[in-house]
Amino acid sequence: MDVFTGEQYLISRAKSGLLKDPYEAKAWIITAKTLYPNDFGIQFEAYKLEKSENNYEEAAKCFSYIVITFQNQSVDLWNELSVEISNLTAALRRVPEGGISGEQDFYFKMFQHISSEVQHKILLLTANHSESNLDHCRMILLLLKRFPQAISTHIPRLLETLVQGVPTNPQYRTMLINETLPLILTRPVELSSDLVHRILNICLEHYIQQLLKEDDEKDKTECWRKIFEIVETLGGVLKWEQFLPYNRTWSKEVYWQKLIKIVSSAPPKPSENKQILFWGSILFIFSLQEYIDNISHKIHDTEVNYILVEGFREGPVTKRRLSDGMPGPVEAVKIAVNPPCNVETPNCLITAAHCWQLLHSNEILQMDFGQLLMNLPITEWVNRFLLDLAVYLGRNDDIHANLQTQKDTLDKQVRLLSLSVSQGNINVTAFNQIVNILTELPTNSGTEYLKNLCSISPGRHLVLLPLTRKAVTQYCTKVLVTVLKQKVLLDSNCSSAILGNLLVLLQLDWPLETQFAETIFDIIRSRRAFTYPLFSSYIINVDMIEEFTYMWNPQGEEIRLELTVPQAPKPHRIGTRGQDKGVKEDFKHIIRQQIARSGEEIDVLVAQFIVQERMQLIQSIFDK
């Protein structure tokens, strides 16, 4: 037969009374509490009795008494109480999510009747008795959300635990980013510089990963807004100079000027100023991400990429030295952009280039920046940037080395051609590249021809070239036009073939090339003769055809025009003073035929001309 202690006897009578009459059970419990106020079992039984009756207020009193009185009791007693505390805290965590019911509703309502002091103690006790660091962090967060005044006390240790746990469990990062940092943003606290730096690294990695997943512009904007907000707040903890808020409509040049101001006021060793590292890195990635986004657009429902190529300068072409050096101050660099690419795109690249150079300005910054980049999933962005950076800086050796590691694509071929343009080295190899490019043109024709391949301004002229059929053909054509123009200007006795070939090519950039076409026509008039058998195959520009018609009916001396392939055995010449009616009719027929073809796609015709007449063109361009 079991022998009960006094406490056990009273508890057993209360339990048996509960089955028969709750009032009797309560009487036994009151008696027991009076006789044995320091007995955990009796107090816990009293709590359970109130809980069974859904008496929130009385249950809260019992629970509070137990927590205050027995917090230092044995592990066995704590384990018995911990089940109730776990259920209670689980209900509290569910409240923000909504939809609690049943037993959880009881716990939540009971908690509202517990004093703030005891609430705080309950949450802190639970955190200290947590079985894992993750559970501990959850409880501290719950405590801080209910008692913000305790943030300065508990947040440093909480942050340290979360940061240490990030490499092993993604839940730590989620808790750090989504729950803990918002508390700091509203109530900044003192933190060690090392801890702040580690938090910034984690945040940057997290939001860059988010950026890569997002397609919606609003979501990307929100990621950047959070990055700027977090760095600004945590930077304030370390007394960093205030930067600029996130604003997508501002030019990147505005941010760069602010960064330069910060650098100029930094300590004597700016490499030791982490503010330069983080703001420089963020501005670099901010500019780079927008640049990468902007150089890819849908045209006619097809994704079209833009690449940075060497443009053309009106006037004499000079041969550039193969060099790794940066362009000097005199040789300014301008980047032209073509719709639908955003006009801010060049500033994005230039700002990224400035940041890159700043972050490589000394060994410590370079090492820290390299380590930061290693943890970010933007290798593809950086590789693309480094190639365009080499183009921007005129580092031709770097461009060539970079391209040698790439697969043989249209992108690579156009860039190699651009490299030849940069070096002023248009030789037979470059011509063959043009032929290869024109035989592998994109299917997307593009919306329009480019109007900014050439510049009259001093300095280098770069162009963001869309890889469309029209734009690529126009670029290749402009390379040949540039070389042939020089031959015409430098050799007053150049052949009719050179003049005719140049006229065919000039059709693509009409009417921008009107002025030089007039130069060619003046040369023909001065010679009083012109032989070009390819006329009927490739010249369909109405203005040019009209000019030939005027020359066929001159007001002065006869101009001899040979515009068809001579017929054996007797050469058939169309002349402005043809004596037989058949010659005149043949000329009129050719003119009518060419005018009828004026609606043909000129880029297709010019590309066909370059490919099919390659031998004749090589002879015109490269023969002395």
Salt bridges, closest charged atoms under 4 A:
GLU45 OE1 - LYS48 NZ 3.60
GLU50 OE2 - LYS26 NZ 3.62
GLU58 OE2 - LYS61 NZ 3.44
GLU84 OE1 - LYS51 NZ 3.28
GLU97 OE1 - ARG94 NE 3.19
GLU103 OE2 - LYS51 NZ 3.11
ASP105 OD2 - LYS109 NZ 3.09
ASP135 OD1 - ARG138 NH1 2.80
GLU160 OE2 - ARG198 NH2 2.69
GLU179 OE1 - LYS145 NZ 2.67
ASP194 OD2 - ARG198 NE 3.25
GLU205 OE2 - ARG173 NH2 3.55
GLU217 OE2 - ARG248 NH2 2.87
GLU222 OE2 - ARG225 NH2 2.48
GLU229 OE1 - ARG225 NH1 3.21
GLU241 OE2 - LYS258 NZ 3.38
GLU272 OE2 - LYS269 NZ 3.85
GLU290 OE1 - ARG248 NH1 3.90
GLU290 OE1 - LYS252 NZ 2.67
ASP293 OD2 - LYS220 NZ 2.92
GLU310 OE1 - ARG460 NH2 2.92
GLU314 OE1 - LYS485 NZ 3.94
GLU331 OE2 - ARG320 NH1 2.60
ASP368 OD2 - LYS274 NZ 2.80
ASP388 OD2 - ARG384 NE 3.18
ASP388 OD1 - ARG415 NH2 3.03
ASP411 OD1 - ARG415 NE 2.83
ASP509 OD2 - LYS478 NZ 2.81
GLU513 OE2 - LYS478 NZ 2.63
GLU513 OE1 - LYS485 NZ 2.90
ASP522 OD1 - ARG525 NH1 2.91
GLU547 OE2 - ARG525 NH2 1.87
ASP586 OD2 - HIS572 NE2 2.79
GLU600 OE2 - ARG597 NE 2.80
GLU601 OE2 - ARG469 NH2 2.75
ASP603 OD2 - ARG469 NE 2.62
